[in-house]
């Protein structure tokens, strides 16, 4: 990756409905405008994400989506939907980046949000890089949160099931919702850590203690689990199959799709379907990677993608 850098400017976007959204600008103020959309939802951006872009050629905006990272109120579900986030991105483009167009980069949930933004504002997207494709369809949710990935990771699955009594296991997303919005703080935290550990234990092709520690603190686990579960309960606040149905709206946008072949979180079938629906985009199915962006195979393709678009208008 590119060397570690610090933001040259940072601040908060004040919304009119109770949120303060943290943002930062990195790289070259005169460089190509770009925005990075983190995963989860509920994870927040990290200093490592800055290193996906050449700091000499890019002016990159990173931000913590509503309720997570440095944004406040912490772990809030109020006024927190896909379309609130799309509106936040548009305000950040105009008020912070001050750009007519920008490259949009999103992975995992960030790919969902990137596709939603690009389909809503295609004229504002100079290029689109997405990886670990997730479109919040019912089959995708069932695979990872009900039955499917559980067959690959039966040991980690036991920890995910542990907070939920047998009689509630026919709908695990709903059972977790009940606990994550409970007034019982201890119950919330138990559920938050179990939910977070399931994803953090399955995100890479090979076991990774670094990734297992991604949401080890109470605050990180709570924001991640509460917000992610909230979005899944509401099916991403979209119609079933909407992002693939409307992929034709991306026809004028150059892009790159990067997908780990052995991604257990967001299996390659969805990325393949996006590739078919958006043939203009380059498609890279990476044979030696799972879901995490920083696995070597995925990382090499993502850096090649940001380099590819760096010199283009």
Phi, psi and omega in degrees: 000166176293159182300154177297138178225163175253154175297146173266350177201145179206162181181197181230135171272118179271117178272168180268011181228029168099007180248148170241113188258115180289138174220159176213148175248135183226156175095221186258117180303337179262006184279182180294127180293136179212154175228138180252130181247115184282172183270196182118258355297151178114001183278313188092159178269163183226164177302332180296326181296332178298333189277005177276354186235139175296115185290346176278336188247350183239147166248102191254131173256124173244145178212153175269119183297167187309129172086358183229171182059232181267000178283153181226158359288144187296133175060023182285136177259353181288136178049047184228091180224169176306320187281334168297318182291321176300318178294322177299316180300317181294322176293320179296322177300313186279319189270335183248306178287330183053049184239142174289322178222160177209152169287137179245126183236123179213140179233145180061235173304327177300330176291322177301310182294321178298317179294319179297316179294314184294327178284336178275322183230059185300330182289348181262000185251113179282328177197160186225125176242122180227146179215157182056062196290131183223125182239011172061028174284157184301320180295325178293319179293317180299317182305312188267331188248356181231305176197130181152282176299336177301332179285337178272330185232062183296332179290312178292329181297326178301319178294325179292322180285336193308317183285351188252121179294151184309323184289350179251007188275003177283345176215088188289327178297316179293321179296321176292323178304314181305320183278324184286343175251010180294146173289351179277107184299322180294320178295319177303311184293320178301314180294319182298316180291321180294316178299313183294319182294327177301310181291316183294337180273349187240007192280341184243158177297315177248151182306139183221110179294327178301314181289329178295340180264008187301323183233042186287331180285154179301316184296315181293317180296319183294313180297314182299307185292313182298312185288316180299311180300320178303315179293322182288320176305323182263016176053038179071010181060034179226165173287152178303125177076011187301316187291326176283321177303321185262015181297340178299338179289348179268002190301333180269004185252124172289147183201172176224132175248125178240128184218125173288129181300325184255036177285110180274343181277311179233086188303156190296343181303319181293318178298321179297318179294323175294318177304316180292325182278342182228069188294342180294332183284140169295143181236127180234110175263111192267117188287340185245040183212155170258231188268329190293140182293332187265011168292141191309315182296315178296315184299317180301318180290323180291319177294321177297324180291314179294324177295320182302318185267355187301320184265004183266148180299000000 
